[in-house]
Amino acid sequence: MNKNLWLLAIAQGLFLTNNVVFIAINGLVGLSLAPVPWMATLPVMGYVVGGALSTGLVARSQRHWGRKASFQIGLLVALLTAFLCAFALYSRNFWLLVAGTLIAGYYSANGQLYRFAAGELAAPSFREKAVSLVLAGGLIGAVVGPNLANHTRDTLGTPFLGSYLALAVVALVSMAVMAGIRFPAEPARAAGGGGGRPLGEIVRQPVFIVATVGAALGYGVMNLLMAATPLAMDVCGMPFSDAAFVLEWHVIGMFAPGFFTGHLIKRFGVLRIMGVGVALNFACILVALSGQDLHQFLVGLFLLGVGWNFLFTGSTTLAMQSYRPEEKDKAQAAINFAVFATMAITSFASGALVTTQGWTLLNVGSLVPVALTGVALIWLALRQRREASPAG
């Protein structure tokens, strides 16, 4: 780990602080402002739809201005939208809140590239560990995010108004951290060489397909269950402090393994570790289906977080095998678009399902994408084994 990687890990933690606070409060604020209850998670959906719509724009800004300038623009958007969301809550304007989270998605699209930037700040032999350890910086968000939401909930009279304003401070701190990072120069492009292979050729590779499936469905399942948890616990009559506690341990599960996931990938292989992530997702759903007490929410969401870490770190590592340096902008944008599109669907579905069909059906439905991810991993493993055999 060098200074740049440590600072990027801190930036990752502050990015996750923003995300955790948004997940913790946007559904509840949406429920208090929405015309009908099933619209409660539209502000959560707005955040990820905004991220999906911004992936191409972010890719172009990264290509033209480099990592650092693009990341700082994203943080400026985070700062301004924190104020916009605060004003929307103060004026009790539900659709302005949705618009604010939609614009904030630009910051999310930038932040999703921190993990790829980590691989560029380290030697190739350290790449898996660099990605894993920068993702481990999300532990800052695990501790700060839920506690920030809980302790600022009633500071200004209107519930959660102080939480949105606190996110403006988080954005300012992150801008200062980002200013200290030195990113490597963009790779030179050969004259007339363009940006490498066409995107269609890149995305047809089996490695790219499985990396994208693992990242998108892994994030989608995690988002489906995490976004619904505060609402489900509220329906069960549990206080917000309990929901914040569950989310804290969920995010610890997401990022604490980052200190060793890279080592596990190096030792056992990326597909095996992603397979463990799928198994942990199945375990999470089984725990969730066993009941709706506090300890079941806590254990289930913690397992979900660890499973996400193995899947997402593995998918990021796997994706890096599928593109050349000059192709990174479009390849990473394609992966992130798939992630955000899946998250947009699950953000809307989480609120609609948990308020109309209940927590049990939500978890049963989650079995489908988890199973699809497992099938994709088995398919790639068998394909690679066949290609490696003498007859292949």
C-alpha positions in Angstrom: 0.0 0.0 0.0 1.3 3.4 -0.9 0.1 6.9 0.0 -2.2 7.2 -3.0 -3.9 3.9 -2.2 -4.4 4.8 1.4 -6.0 8.1 0.4 -8.1 6.3 -2.2 -9.3 3.9 0.5 -10.4 6.9 2.6 -12.2 8.4 -0.4 -13.9 5.0 -0.9 -15.0 5.1 2.8 -16.4 8.6 2.4 -18.2 7.5 -0.8 -19.8 4.6 1.1 -20.7 6.9 3.9 -22.8 8.9 1.4 -24.3 5.6 0.0 -25.1 4.1 3.4 -26.8 7.3 4.6 -28.8 7.5 1.4 -29.9 3.8 1.8 -30.7 4.4 5.5 -32.9 7.5 5.1 -34.1 7.9 1.5 -36.7 5.1 1.8 -38.0 6.4 5.1 -38.0 10.0 3.9 -39.7 8.8 0.7 -42.3 7.0 2.7 -43.1 10.2 4.6 -43.4 12.3 1.4 -44.6 9.9 -1.3 -48.2 10.1 -2.5 -48.6 6.4 -2.1 -46.5 3.9 0.0 -45.2 1.8 -2.9 -43.3 4.9 -4.2 -41.2 5.0 -1.0 -38.0 3.8 -2.5 -38.2 6.0 -5.7 -35.6 8.3 -4.1 -33.3 5.2 -3.8 -34.1 4.2 -7.3 -33.4 7.8 -8.5 -29.9 7.5 -7.1 -29.0 4.4 -9.1 -30.9 5.4 -12.2 -28.9 8.6 -12.2 -25.8 6.5 -11.9 -26.8 4.4 -14.9 -27.5 7.5 -17.0 -24.2 9.0 -16.0 -21.9 6.1 -16.9 -21.3 7.3 -20.4 -20.8 10.9 -19.4 -18.4 9.9 -16.6 -16.4 7.7 -19.1 -16.0 10.7 -21.4 -14.9 13.0 -18.6 -12.4 10.4 -17.4 -11.0 10.1 -20.9 -10.8 13.8 -21.5 -9.7 15.1 -18.1 -8.3 12.1 -16.3 -9.2 10.4 -13.1 -8.6 13.2 -10.6 -10.6 15.9 -12.3 -13.5 13.7 -13.1 -13.6 12.4 -9.5 -13.6 16.0 -8.2 -16.5 16.9 -10.5 -18.4 14.0 -9.0 -17.7 15.2 -5.5 -18.9 18.7 -6.4 -22.2 17.1 -7.6 -22.4 15.3 -4.3 -22.0 18.6 -2.4 -24.7 20.4 -4.4 -27.2 17.6 -4.4 -26.9 17.2 -0.6 -28.2 20.7 -0.3 -30.9 20.1 -2.9 -32.1 17.0 -1.1 -32.2 18.9 2.2 -34.3 21.7 0.6 -36.6 19.1 -0.9 -37.2 17.6 2.5 -37.6 21.0 4.1 -40.2 22.0 1.5 -41.8 18.5 1.6 -41.4 18.2 -2.2 -41.3 14.4 -3.0 -40.5 14.8 -6.7 -37.7 17.4 -6.0 -36.2 14.8 -3.7 -36.3 12.2 -6.4 -34.7 14.7 -8.8 -32.0 15.5 -6.3 -31.1 11.8 -5.9 -31.2 11.3 -9.7 -28.6 14.0 -10.1 -26.5 12.7 -7.2 -26.2 9.5 -9.3 -23.4 11.2 -11.2 -21.3 11.1 -8.0 -22.2 7.4 -7.6 -21.1 6.7 -11.2 -17.7 8.3 -10.4 -17.3 6.5 -7.1 -17.9 3.2 -8.7 -14.6 3.7 -10.6 -12.5 4.1 -7.4 -12.0 0.3 -7.3 -10.7 0.2 -10.9 -8.4 3.2 -10.2 -7.0 1.2 -7.2 -5.7 -1.4 -9.7 -3.9 1.4 -11.6 -2.1 2.7 -8.5 -0.3 -0.5 -7.7 2.1 -2.9 -9.4 0.4 -5.6 -11.6 1.3 -8.3 -9.1 -0.4 -6.4 -6.3 -3.5 -5.5 -8.3 -6.0 -7.9 -6.6 -4.9 -6.9 -3.2 -5.0 -3.2 -4.1 -8.6 -3.5 -5.3 -9.5 -5.5 -2.2 -7.9 -3.1 0.3 -9.3 0.0 -1.3 -12.8 -1.6 -1.1 -12.0 -2.3 2.6 -11.9 1.5 3.0 -15.7 1.1 3.0 -15.4 0.2 6.6 -15.3 4.0 7.2 -18.8 4.1 5.7 -19.9 1.1 7.7 -19.1 2.9 11.0 -19.7 6.5 10.1 -22.8 6.1 7.8 -25.4 4.5 10.0 -24.2 6.5 13.1 -24.2 9.8 11.1 -27.8 9.1 10.0 -28.9 8.1 13.5 -27.3 11.0 15.4 -28.3 13.7 12.9 -31.8 12.4 12.5 -33.4 15.0 14.7 -30.8 17.7 15.0 -32.8 20.3 13.0 -36.4 19.4 14.0 -37.4 17.9 10.7 -36.4 14.2 10.7 -33.3 13.6 8.6 -32.8 17.2 7.5 -29.5 17.3 9.4 -28.5 14.0 7.8 -28.6 15.5 4.3 -26.6 18.6 5.4 -24.0 16.3 7.0 -23.5 14.7 3.7 -22.4 18.1 2.3 -19.6 18.1 4.9 -18.6 14.6 3.9 -18.3 15.7 0.3 -16.0 18.6 1.3 -13.8 16.3 3.3 -13.6 13.9 0.4 -12.6 16.7 -2.0 -9.7 17.5 0.2 -8.7 13.8 0.3 -8.9 13.4 -3.5 -6.7 16.5 -3.9 -3.8 14.6 -2.4 -3.9 11.6 -4.7 -1.6 11.4 -7.7 -3.0 9.2 -10.4 -0.8 7.8 -13.2 -0.9 9.4 -16.6 -3.5 8.2 -19.0 -2.1 5.5 -21.4 -0.9 6.9 -24.7 -3.1 6.1 -27.7 -1.4 5.0 -30.9 -2.1 7.3 -33.9 -5.1 6.1 -35.7 -5.5 3.3 -33.2 -8.5 4.7 -31.5 -9.5 3.2 -28.2 -8.6 -0.4 -28.9 -11.1 -3.1 -29.8 -14.8 -2.2 -30.4 -17.0 -2.5 -27.3 -19.0 -5.2 -29.0 -16.0 -7.4 -29.2 -15.0 -6.8 -25.6 -18.4 -7.6 -24.1 -18.7 -10.8 -26.0 -15.8 -12.4 -24.2 -17.0 -15.1 -21.7 -14.7 -13.6 -19.0 -16.3 -10.2 -19.5 -19.9 -11.6 -19.5 -19.4 -13.5 -16.2 -17.6 -10.5 -14.6 -20.5 -8.3 -15.5 -23.1 -10.8 -14.4 -21.4 -11.3 -11.0 -21.1 -7.5 -10.4 -24.6 -6.6 -11.6 -26.6 -9.4 -10.0 -24.4 -9.5 -6.9 -25.0 -5.8 -6.4 -28.7 -6.1 -7.4 -29.5 -8.8 -4.8 -27.6 -6.8 -2.1 -29.4 -3.6 -3.0 -32.8 -5.3 -3.2 -32.5 -6.6 0.4 -30.6 -3.7 1.9 -32.9 -1.0 0.6 -35.9 -2.9 1.9 -34.5 -3.6 5.3 -35.2 -0.2 7.0 -38.8 -0.4 5.7 -39.3 -4.0 6.8 -37.9 -3.3 10.2 -40.2 -0.2 10.5 -43.2 -2.4 9.6 -42.1 -4.8 12.4 -42.2 -1.9 14.8 -38.5 -1.7 15.4 -36.9 1.8 16.1 -34.6 3.5 13.5 -31.7 2.9 15.8 -32.1 -0.9 15.3 -32.2 -0.4 11.5 -29.0 1.7 11.7 -27.3 -1.0 13.8 -28.2 -3.7 11.3 -27.0 -1.5 8.4 -23.8 -0.9 10.2 -23.0 -4.6 10.5 -24.2 -5.2 7.0 -21.6 -2.7 5.6 -18.9 -4.0 7.9 -19.7 -7.4 6.3 -19.3 -5.7 2.9 -15.9 -4.2 3.5 -14.1 -5.9 6.4 -13.2 -8.9 4.2 -11.4 -6.5 1.9 -8.3 -7.0 4.1 -8.0 -10.6 3.0 -10.2 -11.1 -0.1 -7.3 -10.3 -2.4 -5.2 -12.9 -0.7 -7.9 -15.5 -1.0 -8.3 -14.7 -4.7 -4.6 -15.1 -5.3 -4.5 -18.4 -3.4 -7.7 -20.1 -4.5 -8.7 -18.4 -7.7 -11.2 -15.8 -8.5 -14.1 -18.1 -9.6 -13.9 -20.1 -6.4 -14.1 -17.0 -4.2 -17.0 -15.7 -6.3 -18.7 -19.1 -5.7 -18.4 -18.7 -2.0 -20.0 -15.3 -2.4 -23.0 -17.0 -4.1 -23.2 -19.5 -1.3 -23.3 -16.7 1.3 -26.1 -15.0 -0.5 -28.1 -18.3 -0.3 -27.3 -18.5 3.4 -28.5 -14.9 3.9 -31.9 -15.6 2.2 -32.4 -18.8 4.3 -31.7 -16.8 7.5 -34.1 -14.0 6.4 -36.8 -16.6 5.7 -36.5 -18.1 9.1 -38.1 -15.1 10.9 -38.2 -11.4 11.4 -36.6 -10.8 14.7 -33.7 -8.4 15.2 -31.0 -11.1 15.2 -32.3 -12.5 12.0 -32.1 -9.2 10.2 -28.6 -8.7 11.7 -27.2 -12.1 10.8 -28.8 -12.2 7.3 -27.6 -8.7 6.3 -24.1 -9.5 7.6 -23.9 -12.6 5.5 -25.3 -10.6 2.5 -22.5 -8.1 3.0 -19.7 -10.7 3.0 -21.2 -12.4 0.0 -21.3 -9.1 -1.9 -17.7 -8.5 -1.1 -16.5 -11.8 -2.5 -18.7 -11.4 -5.6 -17.9 -7.8 -6.3 -14.1 -7.9 -5.6 -13.9 -11.1 -7.7 -15.9 -9.6 -10.5 -13.7 -6.5 -10.6 -10.6 -8.7 -10.7 -12.1 -10.9 -13.4 -13.1 -7.9 -15.5 -9.5 -6.6 -15.5 -8.5 -9.7 -17.5 -10.9 -8.8 -20.3 -9.7 -5.3 -21.5 -6.5 -3.5 -22.4 -5.4 -0.2 -20.8 -6.6 1.9 -23.7 -10.0 0.1 -23.5 -10.7 0.7 -19.8 -13.0 3.7 -20.1 -15.6 2.0 -22.3 -15.2 -1.4 -20.7 -15.7 -0.1 -17.2 -18.6 2.1 -18.3 -20.3 -0.9 -19.8 -19.9 -2.9 -16.5 -21.1 0.0 -14.4 -24.1 0.6 -16.6 -25.1 -3.0 -16.1 -24.6 -2.6 -12.3 -26.7 0.6 -12.1 -29.4 -0.7 -14.4 -29.8 -3.8 -12.2 -29.7 -1.6 -9.1 -32.4 0.7 -10.5 -34.8 -2.3 -11.0 -34.1 -3.7 -7.6 -34.4 -0.3 -5.8 -37.9 0.1 -7.2 -38.8 -3.5 -6.7 -37.6 -3.5 -3.0 -40.1 -0.8 -2.0 -42.9 -2.1 -4.1 -42.5 -5.7 -3.0 -41.9 -5.1 0.7 -44.9 -2.7 1.1 -47.3 -4.8 -1.0 -46.1 -8.5 -0.8 -44.0 -8.5 2.3 -40.4 -9.4 3.4 -40.8 -13.2 2.8 -41.8 -12.9 -0.9 -39.0 -10.4 -1.5 -36.4 -12.9 -0.2 -37.9 -15.8 -2.2 -37.6 -13.7 -5.4 -34.0 -13.0 -4.6 -33.2 -16.7 -5.1 -33.5 -16.3 -8.9 -30.6 -13.9 -9.5 -28.5 -15.7 -7.0 -29.0 -19.0 -8.8 -28.3 -17.3 -12.2 -25.0 -16.0 -10.9 -24.0 -19.5 -9.7 -24.9 -20.9 -13.1 -22.7 -18.3 -14.9 -19.7 -19.1 -12.7 -20.1 -22.9 -13.3 -20.3 -22.2 -17.1 -17.1 -20.2 -17.2 -15.2 -22.6 -14.9 -16.2 -25.6 -17.2 -15.3 -23.6 -20.3 -11.8 -22.6 -18.9 -11.2 -26.2 -17.8 -12.1 -27.5 -21.3 -9.8 -24.9 -23.0 -6.9 -25.8 -20.6 -7.2 -29.5 -21.3 -4.9 -31.0 -24.0 -7.9 -32.0 -26.1 -9.2 -28.4 -25.8 
